[in-house]
Amino acid sequence: MTNTLAPDVQRAFRDRYRRWTTPRPDGLPNRAVVGVPLGILGAVLVAFVALGLTGSSTGVVYDLIRQGQDPALIAGEPEPIRSDEWFVQTSWVISQVEQDLPARNETFPGGMDATVQNDLPTTDWSTALRPHLWGFFFLPLDQAMALKWWLPGFAVIAAGYLLSVVLMPRRPVTAAALTVGFFFAPFFQWWYLSTTLYPAAWAFLVMTTAVWCLRSPRRRGAWILAAVTAWTTAAMAVGVYAPFIVPVVLVAAAFVVGAILMPTDDPVPLRRRLSRLTPLLVAGAVAAVVMVVWLITRWSTIQGFTSTVYPGERLQKMGEGGWSELAQLFGGFLSFDLGRTAGKPFAMNMSEASTFFLPGLFLVVVMGWLAVDRWRTARRADPVSIALVVAGAVMLAFLLVPGWDAIAHLLLLDRTTSPRMRIGFGVLSFVMVLVVGAALDDRRRRGAGRGPWWVSLCALAVAVASIAMVLWRVHRTGGLTVYLSGIGPAEVGVGVVLAVLFLFSVVAFARGGVTAGAIALLVVSIVSSLGVNPLYRGVLDLRETSTVQAVQQRDEQDPGTWVGITSSSLPTMMLVEAGVTALNGFQGAPSAEMWAQIDPTGAAEEEWNRLGMVSWVLGSGDPAPRNPYPDQVQMTFDACAPFAQDHVTWVLSEVPIESACVALSETVQEGPTTMRIYEVQK
């Protein structure tokens, strides 16, 4: 006897799902498709924050201060290369908390504007523009750090999901898989900071708001989206990192222009189309006014930052990327092995070598066929596809074509760099997948079918060619045999499977199987990136160590300026987190007062006038700065020199100091590390 129950259940489920995902009359997603997944995402965010979960690598110094297993490490391993997070930002955040969130951090003599650099919580009004920092006003440190960690990333997921369901309103599951996969892109995980994540979220929100404004006859939704976009614009802009902003602006602008020009069944004059964008235009204007006020009120800090020797006001020359940068761009299938190769042979480290999986770029073949078919059958162009292809061509020209620097300067493209341009390609690929998926869905609804197989095979061929090009560059740069010599058979197998899954996603997207392609891409992204950042409970707070408590006690008894003598990052982190006046730490705009003490003649300005980590080692005479790397300022310290006698009271050192000009005040055994506190004898 045939069991008809299972087919009936499946049919009922499909019907219910179809009803649940039915778009509004204007073609936009219904309230449930928008609200339910975003509500689930919000609940996950609340749970992560309540549990104090982060991806912080601050535990990288745990072995220096404790013995045994780090109890806060839940899974994975801290990543030393993520020093922007664990060494720079987190140390300054804890310093801010210790100093009660001042607008001007007083660690460096003369202070540091905490509202511009390092994404710090302050009591300044501009913190209202950074919602990921609000937790520091009412949550314990671990929970506040969890909100700081997750909110920018979840903003990318939420904004990407909104754009996906606006373009494909019947596919919420596909949209969720696509956006979570995009979040796990190796580029984001190796560069996991708000300055990297907010630009992508902003681009998705701008495109979503533009489509909503153009399609919806009701204004409430458009104004809500516009308000969120304005807020995200400000959150992105106060990060003051143009190299990640410029590429996504190019992609978002191209999409919006294409959307405005897109022909519809109900022809609308261009002027009326532009008027429908009023909420988005108002959002841009409000955000611009807020940013002008923000810039004016901290202009001296911005000037100090841009007038540094490094990075200064860097302008990228066009066409300097070449084959090497192209290979890095399309090298996503090697991302699973970045921990072993440390970015080689293409880059100096894993972060610089990281990229996105870019199936959308290979769909340009499908977009071309769809555009021709649309013109042949309906005599209509596809301005969105054309605009996106033009944006991609401009970005490729940025990497490969020299000689148009003047034009690039007018477009502000020279404010980014070849490696940072990858974020533009990542956003572009994501949008192209959506545009092609929506177009193929529309063809099927009209009974026109999926399109010919030769188009999909051409997209596959281009993707295979990109993999071959990357392997060829590996062979030319360092030798493919050498590259493979340190990898085991299991890892080779993983790499092959990931490459095959990626190629499958390209074919699936080209054939209109967006769900299958999204799931394949999700698997590839997670496997390639899951181990980049650990799962950690809060952050490692060095204020809980005996050394920092001893530093604070000594400073309370006899306030003065501290110097940390380093053989590791520990003394610098301890002094910064202790909240005392110190000459160690990562500087943005150099403090004029501090450097007037260290180098009163300005003879060494070339060495110290730069964004970078200021550290100290033992030496003789007045400080002699050098730059081991462009973003490092290493100073020498002699307690008997006039500088130390005039300006330094205390020294925290990992190594013994043999000098008649210091007296050992206290020795602290911090796990396996012996820390010494010296008082300068004057």
ChimeraX attribute file (.defattr): number of C-alpha atoms within 10 A of each C-alpha:
attribute: neighborCount
match mode: 1-to-1
recipient: residues
	/A:1	3
	/A:2	4
	/A:3	7
	/A:4	8
	/A:5	9
	/A:6	9
	/A:7	10
	/A:8	11
	/A:9	11
	/A:10	11
	/A:11	12
	/A:12	12
	/A:13	12
	/A:14	12
	/A:15	12
	/A:16	12
	/A:17	12
	/A:18	13
	/A:19	11
	/A:20	14
	/A:21	20
	/A:22	18
	/A:23	20
	/A:24	12
	/A:25	9
	/A:26	12
	/A:27	16
	/A:28	21
	/A:29	25
	/A:30	19
	/A:31	12
	/A:32	15
	/A:33	22
	/A:34	19
	/A:35	13
	/A:36	12
	/A:37	18
	/A:38	19
	/A:39	13
	/A:40	11
	/A:41	16
	/A:42	15
	/A:43	12
	/A:44	14
	/A:45	18
	/A:46	17
	/A:47	12
	/A:48	18
	/A:49	24
	/A:50	16
	/A:51	14
	/A:52	21
	/A:53	26
	/A:54	25
	/A:55	27
	/A:56	27
	/A:57	29
	/A:58	24
	/A:59	24
	/A:60	19
	/A:61	19
	/A:62	20
	/A:63	15
	/A:64	16
	/A:65	18
	/A:66	15
	/A:67	11
	/A:68	8
	/A:69	9
	/A:70	14
	/A:71	10
	/A:72	15
	/A:73	22
	/A:74	13
	/A:75	13
	/A:76	15
	/A:77	18
	/A:78	23
	/A:79	21
	/A:80	15
	/A:81	17
	/A:82	23
	/A:83	15
	/A:84	17
	/A:85	20
	/A:86	23
	/A:87	23
	/A:88	20
	/A:89	18
	/A:90	25
	/A:91	28
	/A:92	26
	/A:93	24
	/A:94	26
	/A:95	26
	/A:96	26
	/A:97	19
	/A:98	16
	/A:99	18
	/A:100	16
	/A:101	20
	/A:102	20
	/A:103	21
	/A:104	17
	/A:105	23
	/A:106	20
	/A:107	25
	/A:108	24
	/A:109	19
	/A:110	16
	/A:111	17
	/A:112	21
	/A:113	21
	/A:114	24
	/A:115	24
	/A:116	21
	/A:117	21
	/A:118	22
	/A:119	23
	/A:120	26
	/A:121	29
	/A:122	26
	/A:123	16
	/A:124	13
	/A:125	11
	/A:126	19
	/A:127	19
	/A:128	16
	/A:129	20
	/A:130	22
	/A:131	16
	/A:132	23
	/A:133	22
	/A:134	17
	/A:135	19
	/A:136	24
	/A:137	15
	/A:138	9
	/A:139	15
	/A:140	14
	/A:141	19
	/A:142	23
	/A:143	24
	/A:144	22
	/A:145	27
	/A:146	30
	/A:147	26
	/A:148	25
	/A:149	24
	/A:150	22
	/A:151	21
	/A:152	26
	/A:153	23
	/A:154	22
	/A:155	23
	/A:156	24
	/A:157	27
	/A:158	24
	/A:159	23
	/A:160	30
	/A:161	27
	/A:162	28
	/A:163	24
	/A:164	29
	/A:165	26
	/A:166	28
	/A:167	24
	/A:168	23
	/A:169	22
	/A:170	25
	/A:171	20
	/A:172	23
	/A:173	15
	/A:174	20
	/A:175	27
	/A:176	24
	/A:177	23
	/A:178	26
	/A:179	24
	/A:180	23
	/A:181	21
	/A:182	26
	/A:183	24
	/A:184	25
	/A:185	27
	/A:186	28
	/A:187	26
	/A:188	23
	/A:189	24
	/A:190	22
	/A:191	20
	/A:192	23
	/A:193	22
	/A:194	22
	/A:195	23
	/A:196	23
	/A:197	24
	/A:198	27
	/A:199	30
	/A:200	30
	/A:201	25
	/A:202	28
	/A:203	30
	/A:204	29
	/A:205	28
	/A:206	28
	/A:207	27
	/A:208	26
	/A:209	28
	/A:210	26
	/A:211	22
	/A:212	28
	/A:213	26
	/A:214	18
	/A:215	16
	/A:216	17
	/A:217	12
	/A:218	11
	/A:219	13
	/A:220	12
	/A:221	15
	/A:222	24
	/A:223	20
	/A:224	13
	/A:225	21
	/A:226	27
	/A:227	20
	/A:228	15
	/A:229	27
	/A:230	27
	/A:231	22
	/A:232	24
	/A:233	26
	/A:234	24
	/A:235	26
	/A:236	25
	/A:237	20
	/A:238	20
	/A:239	22
	/A:240	16
	/A:241	16
	/A:242	19
	/A:243	21
	/A:244	26
	/A:245	26
	/A:246	22
	/A:247	29
	/A:248	25
	/A:249	17
	/A:250	22
	/A:251	26
	/A:252	27
	/A:253	17
	/A:254	23
	/A:255	28
	/A:256	22
	/A:257	16
	/A:258	18
	/A:259	20
	/A:260	18
	/A:261	19
	/A:262	15
	/A:263	14
	/A:264	8
	/A:265	5
	/A:266	6
	/A:267	9
	/A:268	11
	/A:269	9
	/A:270	11
	/A:271	8
	/A:272	10
	/A:273	17
	/A:274	14
	/A:275	13
	/A:276	22
	/A:277	22
	/A:278	18
	/A:279	24
	/A:280	24
	/A:281	16
	/A:282	15
	/A:283	21
	/A:284	20
	/A:285	13
	/A:286	17
	/A:287	21
	/A:288	16
	/A:289	12
	/A:290	17
	/A:291	19
	/A:292	12
	/A:293	13
	/A:294	18
	/A:295	15
	/A:296	11
	/A:297	11
	/A:298	13
	/A:299	13
	/A:300	13
	/A:301	22
	/A:302	18
	/A:303	12
	/A:304	18
	/A:305	23
	/A:306	18
	/A:307	16
	/A:308	19
	/A:309	17
	/A:310	19
	/A:311	16
	/A:312	15
	/A:313	12
	/A:314	13
	/A:315	16
	/A:316	18
	/A:317	23
	/A:318	22
	/A:319	17
	/A:320	17
	/A:321	21
	/A:322	15
	/A:323	14
	/A:324	18
	/A:325	19
	/A:326	20
	/A:327	22
	/A:328	25
	/A:329	24
	/A:330	22
	/A:331	23
	/A:332	27
	/A:333	24
	/A:334	22
	/A:335	26
	/A:336	23
	/A:337	18
	/A:338	21
	/A:339	15
	/A:340	11
	/A:341	21
	/A:342	17
	/A:343	20
	/A:344	17
	/A:345	20
	/A:346	21
	/A:347	17
	/A:348	12
	/A:349	16
	/A:350	25
	/A:351	22
	/A:352	18
	/A:353	27
	/A:354	27
	/A:355	30
	/A:356	27
	/A:357	25
	/A:358	27
	/A:359	28
	/A:360	27
	/A:361	24
	/A:362	25
	/A:363	27
	/A:364	24
	/A:365	19
	/A:366	24
	/A:367	25
	/A:368	16
	/A:369	15
	/A:370	21
	/A:371	19
	/A:372	16
	/A:373	15
	/A:374	15
	/A:375	13
	/A:376	11
	/A:377	8
	/A:378	9
	/A:379	10
	/A:380	15
	/A:381	18
	/A:382	19
	/A:383	20
	/A:384	20
	/A:385	24
	/A:386	18
	/A:387	21
	/A:388	27
	/A:389	21
	/A:390	15
	/A:391	22
	/A:392	21
	/A:393	12
	/A:394	16
	/A:395	21
	/A:396	18
	/A:397	16
	/A:398	27
	/A:399	23
	/A:400	17
	/A:401	17
	/A:402	14
	/A:403	11
	/A:404	13
	/A:405	19
	/A:406	12
	/A:407	11
	/A:408	18
	/A:409	15
	/A:410	9
	/A:411	12
	/A:412	16
	/A:413	24
	/A:414	22
	/A:415	20
	/A:416	21
	/A:417	23
	/A:418	23
	/A:419	21
	/A:420	19
	/A:421	23
	/A:422	25
	/A:423	25
	/A:424	25
	/A:425	25
	/A:426	25
	/A:427	24
	/A:428	27
	/A:429	24
	/A:430	22
	/A:431	25
	/A:432	25
	/A:433	28
	/A:434	23
	/A:435	21
	/A:436	24
	/A:437	23
	/A:438	21
	/A:439	20
	/A:440	24
	/A:441	20
	/A:442	15
	/A:443	16
	/A:444	13
	/A:445	10
	/A:446	9
	/A:447	9
	/A:448	11
	/A:449	14
	/A:450	17
	/A:451	18
	/A:452	12
	/A:453	11
	/A:454	10
	/A:455	20
	/A:456	22
	/A:457	17
	/A:458	18
	/A:459	24
	/A:460	23
	/A:461	16
	/A:462	17
	/A:463	22
	/A:464	15
	/A:465	12
	/A:466	18
	/A:467	20
	/A:468	13
	/A:469	17
	/A:470	22
	/A:471	18
	/A:472	14
	/A:473	20
	/A:474	22
	/A:475	15
	/A:476	12
	/A:477	14
	/A:478	13
	/A:479	15
	/A:480	15
	/A:481	10
	/A:482	11
	/A:483	16
	/A:484	13
	/A:485	9
	/A:486	10
	/A:487	13
	/A:488	9
	/A:489	9
	/A:490	9
	/A:491	14
	/A:492	13
	/A:493	11
	/A:494	15
	/A:495	19
	/A:496	14
	/A:497	14
	/A:498	24
	/A:499	18
	/A:500	16
	/A:501	20
	/A:502	26
	/A:503	22
	/A:504	18
	/A:505	26
	/A:506	31
	/A:507	27
	/A:508	21
	/A:509	27
	/A:510	33
	/A:511	22
	/A:512	23
	/A:513	18
	/A:514	27
	/A:515	21
	/A:516	17
	/A:517	26
	/A:518	27
	/A:519	20
	/A:520	23
	/A:521	29
	/A:522	25
	/A:523	16
	/A:524	27
	/A:525	26
	/A:526	18
	/A:527	16
	/A:528	24
	/A:529	21
	/A:530	16
	/A:531	17
	/A:532	24
	/A:533	20
	/A:534	21
	/A:535	20
	/A:536	26
	/A:537	23
	/A:538	25
	/A:539	25
	/A:540	23
	/A:541	17
	/A:542	23
	/A:543	22
	/A:544	10
	/A:545	15
	/A:546	15
	/A:547	26
	/A:548	23
	/A:549	15
	/A:550	17
	/A:551	22
	/A:552	18
	/A:553	12
	/A:554	17
	/A:555	19
	/A:556	11
	/A:557	8
	/A:558	11
	/A:559	14
	/A:560	15
	/A:561	19
	/A:562	26
	/A:563	24
	/A:564	29
	/A:565	26
	/A:566	19
	/A:567	13
	/A:568	12
	/A:569	16
	/A:570	21
	/A:571	25
	/A:572	28
	/A:573	27
	/A:574	25
	/A:575	29
	/A:576	30
	/A:577	25
	/A:578	28
	/A:579	26
	/A:580	24
	/A:581	22
	/A:582	24
	/A:583	25
	/A:584	26
	/A:585	26
	/A:586	27
	/A:587	24
	/A:588	23
	/A:589	23
	/A:590	23
	/A:591	18
	/A:592	14
	/A:593	13
	/A:594	17
	/A:595	20
	/A:596	12
	/A:597	14
	/A:598	21
	/A:599	17
	/A:600	14
	/A:601	10
	/A:602	12
	/A:603	9
	/A:604	16
	/A:605	15
	/A:606	14
	/A:607	19
	/A:608	28
	/A:609	25
	/A:610	27
	/A:611	23
	/A:612	23
	/A:613	21
	/A:614	21
	/A:615	25
	/A:616	23
	/A:617	17
	/A:618	19
	/A:619	14
	/A:620	12
	/A:621	15
	/A:622	18
	/A:623	22
	/A:624	17
	/A:625	22
	/A:626	16
	/A:627	17
	/A:628	9
	/A:629	10
	/A:630	15
	/A:631	18
	/A:632	21
	/A:633	25
	/A:634	23
	/A:635	23
	/A:636	17
	/A:637	24
	/A:638	20
	/A:639	28
	/A:640	19
	/A:641	15
	/A:642	14
	/A:643	18
	/A:644	24
	/A:645	15
	/A:646	13
	/A:647	16
	/A:648	21
	/A:649	22
	/A:650	28
	/A:651	27
	/A:652	24
	/A:653	24
	/A:654	18
	/A:655	15
	/A:656	14
	/A:657	18
	/A:658	11
	/A:659	12
	/A:660	10
	/A:661	17
	/A:662	20
	/A:663	16
	/A:664	15
	/A:665	13
	/A:666	15
	/A:667	15
	/A:668	15
	/A:669	13
	/A:670	16
	/A:671	15
	/A:672	11
	/A:673	15
	/A:674	16
	/A:675	22
	/A:676	20
	/A:677	24
	/A:678	22
	/A:679	19
	/A:680	23
	/A:681	16
	/A:682	12
